[in-house]
């Protein structure tokens, strides 16, 4: 039981779908490590887009390169080129890229005078790094640490949704209603500001819960080995 919203079976099916695309990229001469670097570069562009308040572009890039992240591992496994350095590089750039995007969101929120967004981005980044650390530390101890509601793919999906909605619903920090089509609802809740706020808030809360889930999970494993 992982405690995640996405079952291990579904994750495995998604990884299976990525294999043909990854192999095709390999035929073009791309290596697993090259795909890792390309994915990081794309995520960096997403961070720049968020920092300059290009919310829709940032959301699309976060989603696209979040999916792209499947290909390096799929290619490595399919071609027998999986290495410890490749796994290290992938993990390092994935976490760095995610932090850059959230930092970009914080900068964009500051530029839009959305101070609550800056604070929420900081809190989200803090707990997301805790999620990453607890898994890494558990695995360093020879334990299983991949449990919880908000591993990296779920966090990126929530962030991408918030960024896209931030643009579609009128932008951040402007206080403009998104559309007269939703006139029956209080317009203040239809602005991009609140969409992004909800997204960052969800990431922060779910990441905090995930850290607790992983602490409990590791504790139970250690207790079972002591018996």
N, C-alpha and C positions, 0 to 999 in steps of 0.2 A: 504494500500500500504506500503510494508516494505522497498522498495528500494534495496532489496537484489537480487543477481543473482538466488537464489533458492526461489521458491514460497512457501507460507505457506502450500499449498496443498501437494506439493512434500515432504516437511519436515514431514508432518503428515503421509504420506504413508510410509516413511522410518521408522518413529517411530513405525508404525504398524507392519512392517516386523521384528522389533527387539523383539517384545513381545514373540513369541514362543521360541526364543533362550534364552531370559531372564528367562522365566518360567522354562525352562529345567535346567538352572543353579540353580534356586531356589530349584528345586527338589533334587539337589546334596547337599543341605544344605547351600548354599551361601546366605547371606543376601544382601540387597541393599547397605548397608554401606561397607560390605566386597568387593563387586564389585567395589565400588568407590576407596577403598584403593588399590586393585589389579591394577586398571587402572592407578592410580598415580605411583605405583611401576614400571609398564611397561614404562610409560613416562619418569621416572627417568633413566631407562636403555637406552632409546633413547637419552637422554641428554648426558650420558656418551659416547655412541657410537659416537655422533656428536663431542664431545670434543676430542676424539681420532681419528677423521677423518675417521671413518667407516661410510661413508656417506650413502651407500646403506642400511645397517642395520638400521641406524637412520631413514631413510625415511620410511622403511617398518614398523618399530615400531611406528612411529608417526601416520601413516595411520591406522595401526591395532588397536592401543589403542584409536585413535580418534573415530573409529567405536565402540570400546568396551564401550566408554562413554555412548552410548545409553542404555546399558543394565541395569544400576543401577536404572535409573528413570523408565524404562519400567517395571522392576520387582516390584518396589515400588508401582506403580499405579495398576499393575495387581493383586497384592496380598493385596492391601489395607494397605500397610505398609509405605506409604509416611508420613514423619515427617518433622517438621521444621528444626530439627537438621540435618537430612539427606540431605535436600536441601542446608543447610549452608555448610556442609562438602563437598558435591559435588562441589559447586561453588568455595569454597576455594581451594580444591586440583586441580580442573581443571585449575584455573588461575595460581596457583603455578607451576603446571606441565608444562604449556605452557611457562612460563617465564624461567624455568630450561632448556627446550629444546633450546630456543633461546640463552640463556647464553652458553649452550654447543656448539652451532653453532659458537658463537663468539670466544670461546676458540679454537675450531678447525680451524677457519680461521686464528687466530693469530699464531697457530702452523704451518700453511701453508704459513705464510708471506703474507696473503691476507688481508691487512689492511683495504681496502675498505669494505670487508665483515664484519670485526669487527664493523666498523662504521655503516653500514647498519643494522646489527643485533641490535645494540643499539637503532637506530632510530625506527626500527620496534617494538622492545619491548616497547619503550616509548609510541608510538601511540596505540599499542594494549592494553596496560594498561589503556589508556584513553578511549578506546572503552568499556572496562569492567566497569570502574568507572562511565561513564555517564549512563549506564543502571542501575547500582546499585543505583545511586543517584536518578534517575528518579523514580525507584520503591519505594525508601524510601519516596518520596514525594507523593506516591499514583498515579503515572503517568505511562504511557506505554513508555518503552524505547528501545524495541527490534526492531530497524530499522537499515538500512544501508547496504552497500555493503559487509562489512567484519566482520561478527560475527565470533565466534571462529571456527566453522566447516570449513568455507571457508578459514580462515587463515591457519588452519592445513593442508588442502588439498593442498594449494599453497606451503607451506613449505615442505610437503612430496614430492611433485613433484620435487621441486628444489633439495632436498637432493638425491633423486634417480638419477636424471639426472646428478648431480654433479659427481656421481660415474660412471655412464654409459658412460659419455662423457669424461672420462680420469682423473678424480680427480680434486682437487682444488689447485691452486697455482703452477701447473706444466707447464702450457702453452702448453700442448700436444694436437694435434688434436685427435678427438674421433675415427674417422674411415676414411679410404680411400674411403669408399662408398659415402662420402659427399664431394668429392674432388672439385665439382663444386662450392662449397660455401667457402668463406674465412674461413680457419681452425680456426682462432682465436675465431670465434663465435661458435665453436663447442666444446669448452672446458667446463669442469665442473665448472670452475671458473665463467664463464659468466652465466651459467645456475643458479648457486646459487645466483649470484648477481641480476639477474632479479627477482628471487623468493623473495628475501629479499626486493628488491625495490618495488615490487608489494604489499607486505604486508604493508610496510611503507606507501605507497601512499594511498592504499585503506583504511587502518586503519585511516589515517588522515581525509580522506573524510567522513568516517563513524562517527567519532567524531563530525564533523560539521553537518552531517545529524541529529544526535541525539540531538545536541544543538538546532537546528531549530525546530525539532519535539517537544521537550519539551516546547520551547517558545510558539509554536502555541497552545499547549494544555493549557498552563497557561493563554494565552490570551483569549481562548474560555471560560474558567471558570470565567474570570473576567467580561465577558459581561452580 
